[in-house]
Amino acid sequence: MTTEAENPDFFKSKVLGHPSGLFVLFFTEMWERFSFYGMRILLILFLTAAITGDNPGWGWNAENAGALYGTYAMLLYITPIFGGIIADRYLGYRWAVLIGSIVMTLGHAAMFLDTPFMLYLGLGLLVIGTGFFKPNMTSILSEMYKEFPEKKDGAYTIFYMGVNAGAFFGMMLCGYLASNLGWHWGFGLAGIFMLLGTIQFWLAKPLFGNIGEVPSKEKRDAALEQSRLSTNQEDKRNPFTPIDYILIVITTVIGLIYAFNDPLSKIGGINVFDFKVGKLEGPIVMILIALGLFLILVISRLIRYTKIVRDRMIAVIVFAFFTIFFWMSFEQAASSLVLFARDNVDRTLEGSSLTTFNIINTLLTVVPLLIISWVLFLLWKQTWKKALLSNIVLVITFLGVWGICIWMLYNEFTKTASEIDPSWFSILNSFFIIAFASTISKLWDSKYNPPAAVKYGMGLIIMALGFGLLAYGSYGITDGVKVSMIWLIFAYLLHTIGELCLSPVGLSYVSKLVPARMIAFMFGMWYLAIAIGNKLAAVAGGQIENITKEYSLSTFFLIFTIVPILAGLIVMALNPVLKKLMHGIK
């Protein structure tokens, strides 16, 4: 194992015991997540807002808005599969991140204009940009710590804090500007910080050395030859056959057409699959065909592997399947829960309750900002000679964030009565992650560390209980009656604990169970499962108005209570089978 003494350049400039470059990635990811979650929290609210009033939207119903958002969210998890391949072979990680950042900045700029054409163009650019950005940020981090695996867990923890800090402030500030100044201000703010994050990343090039550069032909050929000559049965190649490629193309084309056809048919009345087979609608028929062909592809590839590799990959596929049920429910945070917060939660505050909220909101805002500003100060001390311009850009971004936060807090403290923005509740997920992530991590490191299947089941069931609270809290309410915000706050708490039980575990077991050479393929399948979960979440969330009208709001939330609990119990019951399939991997 390489030591710091053998590679002094890597640790020449340290912040909190890690290379300064890690914190450049931390801030780059933070601003990208700021822009992503800032826009994400606004989209459904904007699309469903009334076309008249002080802050008019497009007046869509929840079903149409969910169809558009679902396709957008689904594509966000598919394009990184291709972006990672292009970066590996041609661009290098740093150029891929730069290209992705620029394309996303253009996407936010288009959405700032909030016309129909520019909004659709903006969403398309965000999907393409994310494809280049998302997989290659973590690839740079992995390459930085390739010879220091013992430090990688700590590095990923720091990086993950950047993700959640960006999500936290993005949803808070973009939501507040959109509510108080207008939608385009919220969309525009997301783009501004995406641009500044791009600039600071590129200006910090001297801190990365050769990490993430364009791969040379010699390097690619050497890796291919090493894989070809490998004597390790787990690393032997399993080349794609012509039939494999045909099945991949067919299933991909059908899946993409289905993704675009859903919003097109609901919003524009254009149905590519305008036919029926018996009682089944055309889109359902086509997606079942695609699913069947995909299963043939997966099974045909699995049988070509050795038994141990095959069994472990089957275990990953089982986990990926249950991941769909988790994200189908958890991602209601981007659709139905936002609408629920806007339309059905009592958000009005005055007197002592307003004062209490303002104090809590101030602490939630200022304390994280102080901590992150302190990290920025440490980074400046270490790198001001080597990356002065990058640090100056970072200082400008933080001055901007501090300015907006102070304006927001002053504005709220001067009111005698106020109404909490519906987007505010979404920051609770990021806050609870930061608050409880280390506790859950320590629990898994203790003697109370259950098997993977049990963690999965716990994640699904705990998250489902959050929806159970919402079902109970909204039971029997009628039009015009609103529920206490405490139900939504506790629901987000349970959703977050469920996420911490399940999400990191899934990614960890993909890396443990799959041989290194097949990591990219299986991560692609993993992200495909998340993409399907996101699409189903938006489609199901879009039914909140229809189900509430036909049955009740409580019935809607019961669906997301019962289904994940059943899925959680099933995956826990499969523990003996999965344990056998994993062949000793814990």
C-alpha positions as CSV (number, residue, x, y, z in Angstrom):
1,M,0.0,0.0,0.0
2,T,1.3,3.5,-0.9
3,T,2.0,5.7,2.1
4,E,2.0,9.5,2.4
5,A,5.8,9.4,2.6
6,E,6.0,7.6,-0.7
7,N,3.7,10.0,-2.4
8,P,4.3,13.4,-0.7
9,D,2.7,15.5,-3.4
10,F,-0.7,14.0,-2.8
11,F,-0.7,15.3,0.8
12,K,1.4,18.4,0.3
13,S,-1.6,20.7,0.7
14,K,-4.0,19.4,3.3
15,V,-7.3,20.6,4.7
16,L,-8.8,18.6,7.7
17,G,-6.3,15.8,6.9
18,H,-7.3,15.5,3.2
19,P,-5.9,16.9,0.0
20,S,-7.1,20.4,-0.9
21,G,-8.4,19.0,-4.2
22,L,-11.0,17.1,-2.3
23,F,-12.5,20.3,-1.0
24,V,-12.5,21.8,-4.6
25,L,-14.6,18.8,-5.5
26,F,-16.7,19.4,-2.3
27,F,-17.6,22.9,-3.4
28,T,-18.1,22.1,-7.0
29,E,-20.5,19.3,-6.1
30,M,-22.1,21.6,-3.5
31,W,-22.9,24.3,-6.2
32,E,-24.1,21.7,-8.7
33,R,-26.5,20.2,-6.1
34,F,-27.5,23.7,-5.1
35,S,-28.6,24.3,-8.7
36,F,-30.1,20.9,-9.2
37,Y,-32.2,20.8,-6.0
38,G,-33.1,24.5,-6.3
39,M,-34.6,23.9,-9.7
40,R,-36.1,20.5,-8.8
41,I,-38.1,21.9,-5.9
42,L,-39.6,24.7,-8.1
43,L,-40.6,22.7,-11.2
44,I,-43.7,21.0,-9.9
45,L,-44.8,24.1,-8.0
46,F,-44.3,26.3,-11.1
47,L,-46.1,23.9,-13.5
48,T,-49.1,23.6,-11.2
49,A,-49.3,27.2,-10.0
50,A,-52.4,29.1,-11.1
51,I,-52.0,31.1,-14.3
52,T,-53.3,34.2,-12.5
53,G,-52.2,36.0,-9.4
54,D,-49.1,37.7,-8.1
55,N,-46.8,34.8,-9.1
56,P,-48.5,33.0,-12.0
57,G,-47.4,29.6,-13.2
58,W,-48.7,27.3,-16.0
59,G,-51.8,26.0,-14.3
60,W,-51.2,22.3,-15.1
61,N,-52.8,19.5,-13.2
62,A,-50.6,17.3,-11.0
63,E,-50.8,14.4,-13.4
64,N,-49.4,16.3,-16.4
65,A,-46.7,18.0,-14.2
66,G,-45.7,14.6,-12.8
67,A,-45.4,13.1,-16.3
68,L,-43.0,15.8,-17.4
69,Y,-41.0,15.7,-14.2
70,G,-40.9,11.9,-14.2
71,T,-39.3,11.7,-17.6
72,Y,-36.8,14.4,-16.7
73,A,-35.9,12.6,-13.4
74,M,-35.7,9.2,-15.2
75,L,-33.3,10.6,-17.9
76,L,-31.1,12.1,-15.2
77,Y,-30.1,8.6,-14.1
78,I,-29.7,7.1,-17.5
79,T,-27.5,9.7,-19.3
80,P,-24.6,9.3,-16.7
81,I,-24.2,5.7,-17.9
82,F,-23.2,7.1,-21.3
83,G,-21.3,10.1,-19.9
84,G,-19.1,7.9,-17.8
85,I,-18.2,5.7,-20.9
86,I,-17.4,8.8,-23.0
87,A,-15.2,10.3,-20.3
88,D,-13.4,7.0,-19.7
89,R,-12.5,6.5,-23.3
90,Y,-12.2,10.0,-24.8
91,L,-12.6,13.1,-22.7
92,G,-11.1,12.4,-19.3
93,Y,-13.0,13.2,-16.1
94,R,-12.1,16.8,-15.7
95,W,-13.1,17.8,-19.2
96,A,-16.3,15.8,-18.8
97,V,-17.1,17.7,-15.6
98,L,-16.4,21.0,-17.3
99,I,-18.6,20.3,-20.3
100,G,-21.4,19.0,-18.1
101,S,-21.2,22.1,-15.9
102,I,-21.3,24.5,-18.9
103,V,-24.2,22.7,-20.5
104,M,-26.2,22.7,-17.2
105,T,-25.5,26.4,-16.7
106,L,-27.0,27.0,-20.2
107,G,-30.0,24.9,-19.1
108,H,-30.6,27.0,-16.1
109,A,-30.2,30.2,-18.2
110,A,-32.9,28.9,-20.5
111,M,-35.3,28.1,-17.6
112,F,-34.7,31.6,-16.3
113,L,-36.8,32.9,-19.3
114,D,-39.6,30.4,-18.3
115,T,-41.3,30.3,-21.7
116,P,-42.5,26.9,-22.9
117,F,-39.8,26.4,-25.5
118,M,-37.0,27.6,-23.2
119,L,-38.2,25.5,-20.3
120,Y,-38.2,22.3,-22.4
121,L,-34.8,23.2,-23.8
122,G,-33.5,23.9,-20.3
123,L,-34.6,20.5,-19.0
124,G,-33.0,18.8,-22.0
125,L,-29.7,20.7,-21.4
126,L,-29.8,19.8,-17.7
127,V,-30.3,16.1,-18.6
128,I,-27.3,16.1,-21.0
129,G,-25.1,18.1,-18.6
130,T,-25.8,15.8,-15.7
131,G,-24.8,12.9,-17.9
132,F,-21.3,14.3,-18.2
133,F,-21.1,15.7,-14.7
134,K,-22.6,13.2,-12.3
135,P,-20.4,10.0,-12.9
136,N,-17.2,11.8,-13.4
137,M,-17.0,13.9,-10.2
138,T,-16.9,10.6,-8.2
139,S,-14.5,9.2,-10.7
140,I,-12.0,12.0,-10.0
141,L,-12.4,11.4,-6.3
142,S,-11.8,7.7,-6.7
143,E,-8.7,8.3,-8.8
144,M,-7.4,10.7,-6.2
145,Y,-7.6,8.0,-3.5
146,K,-6.7,5.0,-5.7
147,E,-3.6,4.3,-3.7
148,F,-5.0,5.4,-0.4
149,P,-8.1,3.2,0.1
150,E,-7.9,3.5,3.9
151,K,-8.7,7.3,3.6
152,K,-11.5,6.8,1.0
153,D,-14.4,6.4,3.5
154,G,-13.6,9.7,5.2
155,A,-13.2,11.4,1.8
156,Y,-16.6,10.2,0.6
157,T,-18.2,11.3,3.9
158,I,-16.8,14.8,3.4
159,F,-18.0,14.8,-0.2
160,Y,-21.4,13.6,0.8
161,M,-21.7,16.5,3.2
162,G,-21.1,18.8,0.2
163,V,-24.0,17.1,-1.6
164,N,-26.3,17.7,1.2
165,A,-25.1,21.3,2.0
166,G,-25.8,22.2,-1.7
167,A,-29.2,20.6,-1.6
168,F,-30.1,22.3,1.7
169,F,-29.2,25.8,0.6
170,G,-30.5,25.3,-3.0
171,M,-34.0,24.4,-1.9
172,M,-34.1,27.0,0.8
173,L,-32.9,30.0,-1.2
174,C,-34.2,29.2,-4.7
175,G,-37.6,28.4,-3.2
176,Y,-37.6,31.6,-1.2
177,L,-36.7,33.8,-4.1
178,A,-39.2,32.1,-6.4
179,S,-42.0,32.6,-3.8
180,N,-41.1,36.2,-3.0
181,L,-39.7,37.7,-6.2
182,G,-40.9,35.4,-9.0
183,W,-40.2,32.0,-10.5
184,H,-37.5,33.2,-12.9
185,W,-35.5,34.5,-9.9
186,G,-35.4,31.0,-8.4
187,F,-34.5,29.4,-11.7
188,G,-31.9,32.1,-12.3
189,L,-30.2,31.8,-8.9
190,A,-29.7,28.1,-9.6
191,G,-27.9,28.9,-12.8
192,I,-25.7,31.7,-11.3
193,F,-24.2,29.3,-8.7
194,M,-23.8,26.5,-11.2
195,L,-21.7,29.0,-13.3
196,L,-19.6,30.1,-10.4
197,G,-19.0,26.5,-9.3
198,T,-17.8,25.7,-12.8
199,I,-15.3,28.6,-12.9
200,Q,-13.8,27.8,-9.5
201,F,-13.4,24.1,-10.5
202,W,-11.6,24.9,-13.7
203,L,-9.3,27.5,-12.1
204,A,-8.2,24.9,-9.4
205,K,-6.5,22.7,-12.1
206,P,-3.1,23.0,-10.5
207,L,-4.3,21.2,-7.4
208,F,-5.1,18.0,-9.3
209,G,-1.9,17.3,-11.2
210,N,-2.6,14.6,-13.8
211,I,-5.7,13.3,-12.1
212,G,-8.7,13.2,-14.5
213,E,-6.8,14.0,-17.6
214,V,-7.7,12.7,-21.1
215,P,-6.8,9.0,-21.1
216,S,-4.0,8.2,-23.5
217,K,-4.4,5.4,-26.1
218,E,-1.5,3.5,-24.5
219,K,-3.3,3.6,-21.1
220,R,-6.6,2.3,-22.6
221,D,-4.8,-0.4,-24.6
222,A,-2.9,-1.5,-21.5
223,A,-6.0,-1.8,-19.4
224,L,-7.7,-3.8,-22.1
225,E,-4.7,-6.2,-22.5
226,Q,-4.5,-6.7,-18.7
227,S,-8.2,-7.6,-18.6
228,R,-7.7,-10.0,-21.6
229,L,-4.8,-11.8,-20.0
230,S,-6.3,-12.0,-16.6
231,T,-6.1,-15.5,-15.0
232,N,-8.6,-14.5,-12.3
233,Q,-11.8,-16.2,-13.1
234,E,-13.8,-13.3,-11.6
235,D,-12.0,-10.8,-13.9
236,K,-12.3,-12.8,-17.2
237,R,-14.0,-10.9,-19.9
238,N,-17.5,-11.7,-21.0
239,P,-17.7,-9.8,-24.3
240,F,-21.1,-8.6,-25.6
241,T,-22.3,-10.6,-28.5
242,P,-24.2,-9.2,-31.5
243,I,-27.5,-10.4,-30.0
244,D,-26.6,-8.6,-26.8
245,Y,-26.1,-5.4,-28.6
246,I,-29.3,-5.8,-30.6
247,L,-31.3,-6.4,-27.3
248,I,-29.6,-3.4,-25.7
249,V,-30.5,-1.1,-28.6
250,I,-34.2,-2.4,-28.8
251,T,-34.8,-2.1,-25.0
252,T,-33.1,1.3,-24.9
253,V,-35.1,2.7,-27.8
254,I,-38.4,1.4,-26.4
255,G,-37.6,2.8,-23.0
256,L,-36.7,6.2,-24.3
257,I,-39.8,6.4,-26.5
258,Y,-41.9,5.4,-23.5
259,A,-40.3,8.1,-21.3
260,F,-41.0,10.8,-23.9
261,N,-44.4,9.4,-24.9
262,D,-45.8,9.7,-21.4
263,P,-45.7,13.6,-21.2
264,L,-46.3,13.9,-24.9
265,S,-49.5,11.9,-24.7
266,K,-50.8,13.7,-21.6
267,I,-49.7,17.2,-22.4
268,G,-49.6,17.4,-26.2
269,G,-52.1,14.6,-27.1
270,I,-49.4,12.8,-29.2
271,N,-49.4,9.1,-28.4
272,V,-46.7,7.2,-30.3
273,F,-48.1,3.9,-28.9
274,D,-51.7,4.6,-29.8
275,F,-53.1,1.0,-29.9
276,K,-54.5,-1.6,-27.6
277,V,-53.9,-5.4,-27.1
278,G,-57.0,-6.6,-25.5
279,K,-57.6,-4.3,-22.5
280,L,-53.9,-3.3,-22.3
281,E,-53.0,0.2,-23.6
282,G,-50.1,0.5,-26.1
283,P,-47.6,2.1,-23.7
284,I,-48.1,-0.8,-21.2
285,V,-47.7,-3.4,-23.9
286,M,-44.4,-1.8,-25.2
287,I,-42.9,-1.5,-21.8
288,L,-43.7,-5.1,-21.0
289,I,-42.0,-6.2,-24.3
290,A,-39.0,-4.1,-23.3
291,L,-38.9,-5.6,-19.9
292,G,-39.1,-9.1,-21.3
293,L,-36.2,-8.5,-23.8
294,F,-34.2,-6.9,-21.0
295,L,-34.7,-10.0,-18.8
296,I,-33.5,-12.2,-21.7
297,L,-30.4,-10.0,-22.0
298,V,-29.6,-10.2,-18.3
299,I,-30.2,-13.9,-18.0
300,S,-28.2,-14.7,-21.2
301,R,-25.2,-12.7,-19.8
302,L,-25.5,-14.2,-16.3
303,I,-25.3,-17.8,-17.4
304,R,-21.9,-17.1,-19.1
305,Y,-20.3,-16.2,-15.8
306,T,-18.8,-18.6,-13.2
307,K,-21.1,-19.7,-10.5
308,I,-19.8,-17.4,-7.7
309,V,-19.8,-14.3,-10.0
310,R,-23.2,-15.2,-11.3
311,D,-24.7,-15.7,-7.8
312,R,-23.3,-12.4,-6.6
313,M,-24.7,-10.5,-9.6
314,I,-28.1,-12.1,-9.0
315,A,-27.9,-10.7,-5.4
316,V,-27.2,-7.2,-6.8
317,I,-30.1,-7.5,-9.2
318,V,-32.4,-8.5,-6.3
319,F,-31.3,-5.5,-4.3
320,A,-31.8,-3.3,-7.4
321,F,-35.3,-4.6,-7.8
322,F,-36.3,-3.6,-4.3
323,T,-34.5,-0.2,-4.8
324,I,-37.3,0.6,-7.3
325,F,-39.9,0.4,-4.5
326,F,-37.9,2.6,-2.2
327,W,-37.4,5.4,-4.7
328,M,-40.9,5.2,-6.0
329,S,-42.1,6.2,-2.6
330,F,-39.2,8.3,-1.3
331,E,-39.2,10.6,-4.4
332,Q,-42.7,11.8,-3.7
333,A,-40.6,14.6,-2.0
334,A,-40.3,16.1,-5.5
335,S,-43.9,15.8,-6.5
336,S,-46.9,14.9,-4.2
337,L,-45.3,16.0,-0.9
338,V,-44.5,19.5,-2.4
339,L,-48.1,19.8,-3.5
340,F,-49.3,18.5,-0.1
341,A,-47.2,21.1,1.7
342,R,-48.6,23.8,-0.5
343,D,-52.3,22.8,-0.5
344,N,-53.0,20.8,2.6
345,V,-50.6,21.9,5.4
346,D,-51.3,24.8,7.7
347,R,-48.2,26.9,7.1
348,T,-49.4,30.2,8.7
349,L,-47.5,31.6,11.6
350,E,-47.9,34.7,13.8
351,G,-46.9,35.9,17.3
352,S,-44.8,33.5,19.4
353,S,-45.0,30.7,16.9
354,L,-43.5,33.0,14.2
355,T,-40.8,34.1,16.5
356,T,-39.9,30.5,17.4
357,F,-39.8,29.5,13.7
358,N,-37.6,32.5,12.8
359,I,-35.1,31.5,15.5
360,I,-35.0,27.9,14.4
361,N,-34.7,28.9,10.7
362,T,-31.9,31.3,11.6
363,L,-29.9,28.6,13.4
364,L,-30.6,26.2,10.5
365,T,-29.3,28.7,8.1
366,V,-26.4,30.4,9.9
367,V,-24.7,27.5,11.7
368,P,-24.1,25.4,8.5
369,L,-23.0,28.5,6.6
370,L,-20.5,29.3,9.4
371,I,-19.1,25.8,9.3
372,I,-18.7,25.8,5.5
373,S,-17.2,29.3,5.5
374,W,-14.7,28.0,8.0
375,V,-13.8,25.2,5.6
376,L,-13.4,27.8,2.8
377,F,-11.0,29.7,5.0
378,L,-8.9,26.6,5.6
379,L,-8.8,25.9,1.9
380,W,-7.8,29.5,1.2
381,K,-4.9,29.3,3.7
382,Q,-3.6,26.2,1.9
383,T,-4.1,27.0,-1.7
384,W,-4.1,30.8,-2.2
385,K,-0.7,30.7,-3.9
386,K,-1.5,27.8,-6.2
387,A,-5.2,28.5,-7.0
388,L,-5.8,32.2,-6.1
389,L,-8.4,32.9,-8.7
390,S,-10.4,29.8,-7.8
391,N,-10.5,30.9,-4.2
392,I,-11.6,34.4,-5.1
393,V,-14.5,32.9,-7.1
394,L,-15.4,30.8,-4.1
395,V,-15.4,33.9,-1.8
396,I,-17.7,35.7,-4.2
397,T,-20.1,32.8,-4.2
398,F,-20.2,32.7,-0.4
399,L,-20.6,36.5,-0.1
400,G,-23.6,36.0,-2.4
401,V,-25.1,33.2,-0.3
402,W,-24.5,35.2,2.9
403,G,-26.2,38.3,1.4
404,I,-29.3,36.4,0.3
405,C,-29.6,34.6,3.6
406,I,-29.3,37.8,5.6
407,W,-31.9,39.4,3.4
408,M,-34.2,36.4,3.8
409,L,-33.9,36.3,7.6
410,Y,-34.3,40.1,7.9
411,N,-37.4,40.0,5.7
412,E,-38.9,37.3,7.9
413,F,-38.1,38.8,11.2
414,T,-39.8,42.1,10.2
415,K,-43.1,40.4,9.5
416,T,-45.9,40.2,12.0
417,A,-47.5,37.3,10.2
418,S,-46.0,34.9,7.7
419,E,-46.6,31.7,5.8
420,I,-43.8,29.1,5.4
421,D,-42.9,28.5,1.8
422,P,-43.9,24.9,0.8
423,S,-40.3,24.4,-0.5
424,W,-38.9,24.9,3.0
425,F,-40.0,21.5,4.2
426,S,-37.8,19.8,1.6
427,I,-34.6,21.1,3.3
428,L,-35.4,18.8,6.2
429,N,-34.2,15.8,4.4
430,S,-30.7,17.3,3.9
431,F,-30.7,18.6,7.5
432,F,-31.7,15.2,9.0
433,I,-29.0,13.4,6.8
434,I,-26.3,15.7,8.2
435,A,-27.6,15.3,11.7
436,F,-28.0,11.5,11.7
437,A,-25.6,10.1,9.1
438,S,-22.7,9.6,11.5
439,T,-25.0,7.9,14.1
440,I,-26.4,5.4,11.6
441,S,-22.8,4.8,10.3
442,K,-21.5,4.1,13.8
443,L,-24.5,1.8,14.5
444,W,-23.5,-0.3,11.4
445,D,-19.9,-0.4,12.7
446,S,-21.0,-1.8,16.1
447,K,-22.2,-5.3,17.1
448,Y,-25.7,-4.3,16.0
449,N,-24.8,-4.5,12.3
450,P,-27.6,-6.5,10.6
451,P,-27.3,-8.3,7.2
452,A,-27.8,-6.3,4.0
453,A,-31.3,-7.7,3.4
454,V,-32.4,-6.6,6.9
455,K,-31.0,-3.1,6.4
456,Y,-32.9,-3.0,3.2
457,G,-36.1,-4.1,4.8
458,M,-35.6,-1.6,7.7
459,G,-35.1,1.2,5.2
460,L,-38.3,0.4,3.3
461,I,-40.4,-0.1,6.4
462,I,-39.1,3.0,8.3
463,M,-39.7,5.2,5.2
464,A,-43.2,3.7,4.8
465,L,-44.0,4.6,8.4
466,G,-43.4,8.2,7.4
467,F,-46.2,8.0,4.9
468,G,-48.3,6.2,7.6
469,L,-48.0,9.3,9.7
470,L,-49.2,11.4,6.8
471,A,-52.1,9.0,6.2
472,Y,-53.1,9.2,9.8
473,G,-52.7,13.0,10.0
474,S,-54.8,13.6,6.9
475,Y,-57.5,11.1,7.8
476,G,-61.0,12.5,7.6
477,I,-59.9,16.0,6.5
478,T,-62.2,17.8,4.0
479,D,-61.8,20.6,1.5
480,G,-60.5,23.8,3.2
481,V,-59.2,21.9,6.3
482,K,-55.4,21.8,6.6
483,V,-53.2,19.5,8.7
484,S,-50.5,20.5,11.2
485,M,-47.0,20.8,9.8
486,I,-45.7,18.5,12.5
487,W,-46.9,15.5,10.5
488,L,-44.9,16.5,7.5
489,I,-41.8,17.2,9.6
490,F,-41.9,13.8,11.3
491,A,-42.6,12.1,7.9
492,Y,-39.4,13.7,6.5
493,L,-37.5,12.5,9.6
494,L,-38.6,8.9,9.0
495,H,-37.9,9.1,5.3
496,T,-34.4,10.3,6.0
497,I,-33.7,7.5,8.5
498,G,-35.0,5.0,5.9
499,E,-32.7,6.5,3.3
500,L,-29.7,6.2,5.5
501,C,-30.5,2.5,6.2
502,L,-30.9,1.6,2.5
503,S,-29.2,3.9,0.1
504,P,-25.5,3.7,1.2
505,V,-25.9,0.0,1.7
506,G,-27.0,-0.6,-1.8
507,L,-24.1,1.3,-3.4
508,S,-21.7,-0.4,-1.0
509,Y,-22.8,-3.9,-1.9
510,V,-22.6,-3.2,-5.7
511,S,-18.9,-2.4,-5.2
512,K,-18.4,-5.4,-2.9
513,L,-20.2,-8.1,-4.9
514,V,-19.2,-7.3,-8.4
515,P,-15.7,-7.9,-9.9
516,A,-13.9,-4.6,-10.7
517,R,-14.1,-5.1,-14.4
518,M,-17.9,-5.2,-14.3
519,I,-18.5,-2.4,-11.9
520,A,-19.5,0.1,-14.6
521,F,-22.1,-2.3,-16.1
522,M,-23.7,-3.1,-12.8
523,F,-23.7,0.5,-11.6
524,G,-25.5,1.2,-14.9
525,M,-28.1,-1.4,-13.9
526,W,-28.3,0.2,-10.5
527,Y,-28.9,3.6,-11.8
528,L,-31.5,2.2,-14.2
529,A,-33.4,0.8,-11.2
530,I,-33.3,4.3,-9.6
531,A,-34.4,5.9,-12.9
532,I,-37.4,3.5,-13.1
533,G,-38.2,4.3,-9.4
534,N,-38.1,8.1,-10.1
535,K,-40.4,7.7,-13.1
536,L,-42.9,5.6,-11.2
537,A,-42.7,8.1,-8.3
538,A,-43.6,11.0,-10.5
539,V,-46.4,9.1,-12.3
540,A,-47.8,7.9,-9.0
541,G,-47.4,11.3,-7.3
542,G,-49.2,12.9,-10.3
543,Q,-52.3,10.9,-9.2
544,I,-52.6,12.8,-5.8
545,E,-55.5,15.0,-7.1
546,N,-57.3,12.1,-8.8
547,I,-57.1,9.7,-5.8
548,T,-57.9,12.4,-3.3
549,K,-61.0,13.3,-5.3
550,E,-62.1,9.7,-5.8
551,Y,-61.2,8.4,-2.4
552,S,-59.3,10.6,0.1
553,L,-55.9,12.1,0.7
554,S,-55.3,9.5,3.4
555,T,-55.9,6.7,0.9
556,F,-53.2,8.2,-1.4
557,F,-50.6,8.1,1.4
558,L,-51.7,4.6,2.5
559,I,-50.5,3.3,-0.9
560,F,-47.0,4.5,-0.1
561,T,-47.3,3.0,3.4
562,I,-48.5,-0.5,2.4
563,V,-46.4,-1.2,-0.7
564,P,-43.0,-0.4,0.8
565,I,-43.8,-2.3,4.0
566,L,-44.7,-5.4,2.0
567,A,-41.5,-5.0,-0.1
568,G,-39.5,-4.6,3.1
569,L,-40.9,-7.8,4.7
570,I,-40.3,-9.8,1.5
571,V,-36.6,-8.7,1.2
572,M,-36.0,-9.5,4.8
573,A,-37.5,-12.9,4.3
574,L,-35.1,-13.4,1.4
575,N,-32.1,-12.9,3.7
576,P,-31.1,-16.6,3.9
577,V,-31.2,-16.9,0.1
578,L,-29.3,-13.6,-0.5
579,K,-26.7,-14.6,2.1
580,K,-26.1,-17.8,0.2
581,L,-25.9,-15.9,-3.1
582,M,-23.3,-13.5,-1.7
583,H,-20.8,-16.3,-0.9
584,G,-19.3,-14.8,2.2
585,I,-19.5,-11.1,1.3
586,K,-20.7,-9.2,4.3
